[in-house]
Amino acid sequence: MTRILVLGDLNLDVFVRDDAGVAEGVEVRSVVRAQAGGSAGTFACVAAAHGVEVTFIGAVGQDRVGDLLEQSLVDGGVIPHLARSPLPSGVIVALHRGSERSMVCSRGANDGISVEAVDPELLEAVDHLHVSGYALLSEAQWPAAARAFALAAQGEVSVSVDPPPANLIESFGTERFLKRIPEPCWLFPNETEGRILTGTTDPDRIVARLSARSKAGALTLGAAGSLAWRGDERHAQPAPPLESVDTTGAGDAFAGAFVASLLTSGDLIEAHRHAADAARIRISRGSGGRPERP
């Protein structure tokens, strides 16, 4: 069986719909949902749902939210290796107003991943390593991510990274961020992230520049679909029309399905289609709902 090791964040994702705009000092009724999430956590559960064995390295708090997050991995068929930090478990609030979305993040226990958590035996037993892009920005998480990258290189294990939002990359420093991404690597940016990483705006040129340093991956383009690559091979996938505008976790679901499928089938087109389906299902369910296991 194909085996993947995932390192990164687990969060409680809280979705808030505020179309009218809440006035100061008042209470209103609207849609609020809470669900286990996090970029790496979503990737892991989606990959496991696509028939691969997934092990997860992360950290949660010594709280009930940490219990929920750990159980969400177990329920998703993922093997957890979680440190219990004195910091509270991570929480992200996604505030939706019309078609716009803003995120407020408390990293909390996510920064409790230690270098010691990256056991060389875990890397020896896997075919692929996936690291959340947030770990490349966090000075607390980076030593663990760097150790995982180094061990993967020694064992000739393929690696993927799902970049964090473009504004965080820009604040961190684009060149500094790029230097932390190992080569070759599989990458899964959205269009805005792709523009920041390559300095160009045309999707085909973004893919051309990314593919020069990245062995495989895909550029997601929202309603315009996505462009996937592997070496010189290209594939464009249209996006189906969807009423929901809650895209929280869709990119992570896309990456999880893509990596699992490409590792098992070796077929870029099949992997790309599975990835698009996983993103569509995630969006149609909203921010709530882990994928069902087969």
DAJO-V70775 format. One line per field, one symbol per residue. psi: psi as a letter, one per 40 degrees, with the letter a starting at -180 (. if undefined). A space follows every 50 residues. Layout:
BEGIN
psi->???
END
This chain:
BEGIN
psi->ihhhhhhaihihhhhhhgddhhiheihihahhihihbiddddddddddef eihhihhahiifiddddddddddddeeihhghihieiiiihhhhhhhbei hihhhhdbedeehidddghdddddeieihhhhdddedhdddddddddddd ddddefhiiihhiiidddddddhddddddehihiihigiadddddddeei dhddddddddedehdiaihhfbeebihiihbehihhhihihidiehehed dddddddddddddddehdddddddddddddddddeaeihiiii.
END
